[in-house]
Amino acid sequence: MTVRRIVPNIHSGSAEEQAAGRDFYGLLGFQEVMDMGWVTTMASPSVPTAQISFFTEERTAPVVPDLSVEVEDVDAVHARLVASGAEIVRELRDEEWGVRRFFVRDPGGRVVNVLTHRS
C-alpha cells in the first residue's frame, strides 16, 4: 500500500477564521492550491505534498475529518479496514470534484478522510 500524502485538517468556525488561517500559513510560505469556499487547501511550493486544509464545514459528509490520507488504492484500503472491523463513518464514494474517499474512525476517536484522486 502506498501513502501519497497526509494533510492535517483544521476546522475553522467561520469564513473569517478560515481567511485568518490562510493568511497565517501564507506567512510560513504556503500557497493556496484549492478553494471550494467551505474547504481551502494550501501547499508548500517546493514540496507540493506538504499541505494543510481549512474547513468551515464538511458539505458532503457528517463531520469534518481530523486529517486526510491520500493513498494509491482507496478501494483496497477500504476493504482492509472494513475487514478489520474499523468504524466506517462515511461509506466509500466518488465526489464531484475528482476524488474517491471514505471516512474511518481511528482507535483514538479521530476521523480520517482516506482518499485517492481519480484519473
C-alpha positions as a Markdown table, in Angstrom:
| # | Residue | x | y | z |
|---|---|---|---|---|
| 1 | Met | 0.0 | 0.0 | 0.0 |
| 2 | Thr | 1.3 | 3.4 | -0.9 |
| 3 | Val | 0.6 | 6.6 | 1.1 |
| 4 | Arg | 1.0 | 9.7 | -1.1 |
| 5 | Arg | 0.4 | 12.4 | 1.4 |
| 6 | Ile | -1.1 | 13.2 | 4.8 |
| 7 | Val | -2.9 | 16.5 | 5.3 |
| 8 | Pro | -4.0 | 18.0 | 8.7 |
| 9 | Asn | -7.5 | 19.4 | 8.5 |
| 10 | Ile | -8.3 | 22.4 | 10.6 |
| 11 | His | -12.0 | 23.1 | 11.4 |
| 12 | Ser | -12.5 | 26.8 | 11.2 |
| 13 | Gly | -15.6 | 28.1 | 12.8 |
| 14 | Ser | -16.2 | 30.8 | 10.2 |
| 15 | Ala | -15.1 | 32.2 | 6.8 |
| 16 | Glu | -13.2 | 34.9 | 8.7 |
| 17 | Glu | -11.3 | 32.3 | 10.8 |
| 18 | Gln | -10.5 | 30.3 | 7.6 |
| 19 | Ala | -9.1 | 33.5 | 6.0 |
| 20 | Ala | -7.0 | 34.2 | 9.1 |
| 21 | Gly | -5.6 | 30.7 | 8.8 |
| 22 | Arg | -4.8 | 31.2 | 5.1 |
| 23 | Asp | -3.0 | 34.5 | 5.9 |
| 24 | Phe | -1.0 | 33.0 | 8.8 |
| 25 | Tyr | 0.1 | 29.9 | 6.9 |
| 26 | Gly | 0.9 | 32.1 | 3.9 |
| 27 | Leu | 3.4 | 33.9 | 6.1 |
| 28 | Leu | 5.0 | 30.5 | 6.6 |
| 29 | Gly | 5.4 | 30.0 | 2.8 |
| 30 | Phe | 2.2 | 28.0 | 2.0 |
| 31 | Gln | 0.2 | 29.0 | -1.1 |
| 32 | Glu | -3.4 | 28.3 | -1.9 |
| 33 | Val | -3.9 | 25.4 | -4.2 |
| 34 | Met | -7.7 | 24.8 | -3.8 |
| 35 | Asp | -10.6 | 26.9 | -2.6 |
| 36 | Met | -14.1 | 25.4 | -2.7 |
| 37 | Gly | -15.4 | 28.1 | -0.2 |
| 38 | Trp | -16.1 | 25.6 | 2.6 |
| 39 | Val | -12.6 | 24.0 | 2.3 |
| 40 | Thr | -9.4 | 25.6 | 1.3 |
| 41 | Thr | -6.1 | 23.8 | 0.9 |
| 42 | Met | -2.6 | 25.4 | 1.0 |
| 43 | Ala | 0.6 | 23.7 | -0.1 |
| 44 | Ser | 4.4 | 24.3 | 0.0 |
| 45 | Pro | 5.6 | 25.5 | -3.4 |
| 46 | Ser | 8.8 | 23.5 | -3.0 |
| 47 | Val | 7.2 | 20.3 | -1.6 |
| 48 | Pro | 3.6 | 20.2 | -3.0 |
| 49 | Thr | 2.6 | 17.2 | -0.8 |
| 50 | Ala | 3.2 | 19.3 | 2.3 |
| 51 | Gln | -0.3 | 20.6 | 2.7 |
| 52 | Ile | -2.8 | 21.9 | 5.2 |
| 53 | Ser | -6.6 | 22.3 | 4.8 |
| 54 | Phe | -9.1 | 24.6 | 6.5 |
| 55 | Phe | -12.8 | 23.6 | 6.7 |
| 56 | Thr | -15.7 | 25.9 | 7.7 |
| 57 | Glu | -17.9 | 22.8 | 7.3 |
| 58 | Glu | -18.0 | 19.5 | 5.5 |
| 59 | Arg | -20.7 | 19.7 | 2.9 |
| 60 | Thr | -20.7 | 16.1 | 1.8 |
| 61 | Ala | -20.2 | 14.2 | 5.0 |
| 62 | Pro | -21.4 | 14.1 | 8.6 |
| 63 | Val | -18.2 | 15.5 | 10.2 |
| 64 | Val | -15.1 | 17.5 | 9.4 |
| 65 | Pro | -12.3 | 14.9 | 9.3 |
| 66 | Asp | -9.2 | 15.5 | 11.6 |
| 67 | Leu | -6.8 | 14.6 | 8.8 |
| 68 | Ser | -6.7 | 13.3 | 5.2 |
| 69 | Val | -4.6 | 10.5 | 4.0 |
| 70 | Glu | -4.2 | 10.1 | 0.2 |
| 71 | Val | -3.5 | 6.5 | -0.8 |
| 72 | Glu | -2.8 | 4.8 | -4.1 |
| 73 | Asp | -5.7 | 2.3 | -3.9 |
| 74 | Val | -8.6 | 3.6 | -1.8 |
| 75 | Asp | -10.7 | 0.6 | -2.6 |
| 76 | Ala | -8.1 | -1.8 | -1.2 |
| 77 | Val | -7.6 | 0.3 | 1.9 |
| 78 | His | -11.4 | 0.5 | 2.5 |
| 79 | Ala | -11.7 | -3.3 | 2.1 |
| 80 | Arg | -8.8 | -3.8 | 4.6 |
| 81 | Leu | -10.4 | -1.5 | 7.2 |
| 82 | Val | -13.9 | -3.0 | 6.8 |
| 83 | Ala | -12.4 | -6.5 | 7.3 |
| 84 | Ser | -10.6 | -5.3 | 10.4 |
| 85 | Gly | -13.8 | -4.1 | 12.0 |
| 86 | Ala | -12.9 | -0.4 | 11.9 |
| 87 | Glu | -15.8 | 2.1 | 12.3 |
| 88 | Ile | -16.6 | 3.5 | 8.8 |
| 89 | Val | -18.0 | 6.9 | 9.5 |
| 90 | Arg | -18.9 | 7.6 | 5.8 |
| 91 | Glu | -19.0 | 5.0 | 3.1 |
| 92 | Leu | -16.7 | 4.9 | 0.1 |
| 93 | Arg | -17.9 | 7.1 | -2.8 |
| 94 | Asp | -16.9 | 9.3 | -5.7 |
| 95 | Glu | -17.0 | 13.1 | -5.2 |
| 96 | Glu | -17.9 | 15.5 | -8.0 |
| 97 | Trp | -14.5 | 17.3 | -7.6 |
| 98 | Gly | -12.5 | 14.3 | -8.6 |
| 99 | Val | -11.7 | 12.2 | -5.5 |
| 100 | Arg | -12.9 | 8.8 | -4.3 |
| 101 | Arg | -13.0 | 8.7 | -0.5 |
| 102 | Phe | -14.4 | 7.4 | 2.8 |
| 103 | Phe | -14.1 | 8.3 | 6.4 |
| 104 | Val | -12.9 | 6.0 | 9.2 |
| 105 | Arg | -12.5 | 6.5 | 12.9 |
| 106 | Asp | -9.1 | 5.7 | 14.3 |
| 107 | Pro | -8.6 | 4.0 | 17.8 |
| 108 | Gly | -8.2 | 7.4 | 19.4 |
| 109 | Gly | -11.6 | 8.7 | 18.0 |
| 110 | Arg | -10.1 | 10.9 | 15.3 |
| 111 | Val | -11.9 | 10.8 | 11.9 |
| 112 | Val | -9.6 | 10.1 | 9.0 |
| 113 | Asn | -10.6 | 11.0 | 5.4 |
| 114 | Val | -9.0 | 8.3 | 3.2 |
| 115 | Leu | -8.9 | 9.3 | -0.5 |
| 116 | Thr | -7.4 | 9.0 | -3.9 |
| 117 | His | -7.6 | 11.3 | -6.8 |
| 118 | Arg | -9.5 | 9.8 | -9.8 |
| 119 | Ser | -7.8 | 10.0 | -13.2 |
